[in-house]
Amino acid sequence: MLATLALSAAALTFTPQPPSQTPFQPGAYEETVAALLGHRSFTIQEVQLAPVPDGVSMHIQLGECGAWVELRWCALRTPLFRVLVADGLSNVREVTPPPPSAVRGIVNDPRGGEAVGSLTDAGFAGVVELDGRWNIVPLSRIIPDAPPGMHVVYAMGSESSGDWTCGTVGERVAPRASDGAQQDRSLGARVCEIACDADYEFYTANGSSITNVIADIEGVLNATNVIYEQDAQLTFELGTVIVRVSEPDPYTSTTPSTLLTEFGTEWVNNQQSVARDVAQLFTGKDLAGSTIGISRVAGVCITSSATLGGYSLVQSRFSAEFDRRAALTAHELGHTFSLTGHCDGDWDCRVMCAAMGSCNGYRSFDAISLSAFRWYIPTCACLSPGESDPTTTAFPFVDQFAGSTLSSSRWMAVDGATIGYASMNPPSPPSVAWILAHNTMRTRPMPISVPSRLTVWTETRGTENGDKLLIEYFRTSDGRWVTLAELRADGVSQTAFVKREYDLPIDSIGSYFAVRFTGWAVGADSTDNWYLDDLSIAPIPCPGDINADGFVNGDDYDFFAGFFEAGDLRADFNADGFVNGDDYDAFAEHFEAGC
């Protein structure tokens, strides 16, 4: 669903590691890995990673089969994603986030297969499904001084099960089927902003690396989203991560209930400024007893109560198996989303089993849990609408912001943005779109089949030097938000609007093109004012210029021919929904006309 694709447009980078220059000797590491995993059913292998557009192609040996896996960057972070580093109890600073790491992919094999996890310079950490599910982790995540490019690979289920239980107490309560109001509620797609806290032990378990901590959390949440998206039409977006890099940190107890209270108290007293719908603590502590997770029940949207709010914690590194770690986070978030008790004894009990892996798997929810979600999720006012809303708007797109509110037929997923009247000399007075720091607004999807141009008039007033307005577009082909422009303020209030024109890249062509504007600032800032007027998205006067370089030449013909041969709708030049000879004729006319 498109709700998984609301990605903050950061520069995605990946640096493949060069092949080892000396033969790798796995025996030097096998004993250490076997001791940590508790079994020897693994291989240590050099996984080949090759950059491809928007992702990485990975070759890996899965048992007797070699497979190529195409990984693509996927959405997980909010547009205003932040990383806060806490050095002790009082020294907290914001740092530049590492590049996004969440990836999903497919296996290039006739049998089919999928992959989910995270990707960094260290390699791929996650799971690949092909004739079973395979756990993959960079060797350097287990042994920090291991050579780059080496991975540990083994089949899911190789690791023995432990006495792993949930500490959330309560009786299982099914939704009341007799309540007509409950029955009439429609779930619909929703997006939940989650904030995460990584304690000092979790930081050291990830090699004392902030990048590793972020990637580890992103990988787990990415796999958790797969479960919630398929079962509950719910997507978690990561808004803030706090990384505790030294002792003391606020978390001292290993008793699960006490630690949960410490977590809630810390966030109520000291983290109220962190935007969130729910929050989860990733702890590296070895919790007392058999408990590996615990949660408050039905606490979504509640941030001001340590005992009632949406707080949960997971001993996430209890297992090296990726599916188990994702299931633990999914389980505790299930309690946060109103699931009381556990489903043990039900034939379809999976994620909400009280003891990890003791029921019928852990990759989906049972029927009673799904009914509870359908009752509870629509009551959570803080959740955002998912981007799977099928309602499109017209193309060409024009908005002079003449009404008293943003038009719902043109705009969706509006967070804080509104109509304003305080700008100076707007081109279409008196009203304009008004965006403050940390506000967002995005257009409804629209079908674009020809090279197009975005034009907008902007003005900024009271905005601090370095703060910016981020303009992104939604790329239908891979579902990513991509940066089109960043407008940086210089600290001077403008007294006139500036006209800005952007020729959209060829990859903007698609059925669900959209544009998003986000006010970005360091920290909380209520004085940033960005004003927009006379926004238009329309075909470029020279549609034969497919690659938007200002010329109509052989390069454009090559682009068109490639799209045409592939049946790509970007070759649908007459916009009838088909790629055929009529489109070739339409392109030929534009090509001959030139610019």
Helices and strands as residue ranges (DSSP letters): G 2-5, H 27-37, E 43-46, E 48-52, E 55-62, E 65-73, E 77-87, E 91-95, E 102-107, E 114-120, E 123-129, E 133-138, H 139-142, E 150-155, E 165-166, H 180-184, E 190-198, H 200-205, H 210-232, E 234-246, H 256-270, E 278-282, E 291-295, E 311-314, G 316-318, H 322-336, H 367-376, G 377-379, E 384-385, E 397-399, E 411-415, E 418-420, E 432-436, E 440-443, E 446-448, E 452-461, E 468-475, E 480-488, E 498-503, G 506-508, E 510-520, E 529-539, H 554-566, G 569-571, H 581-593
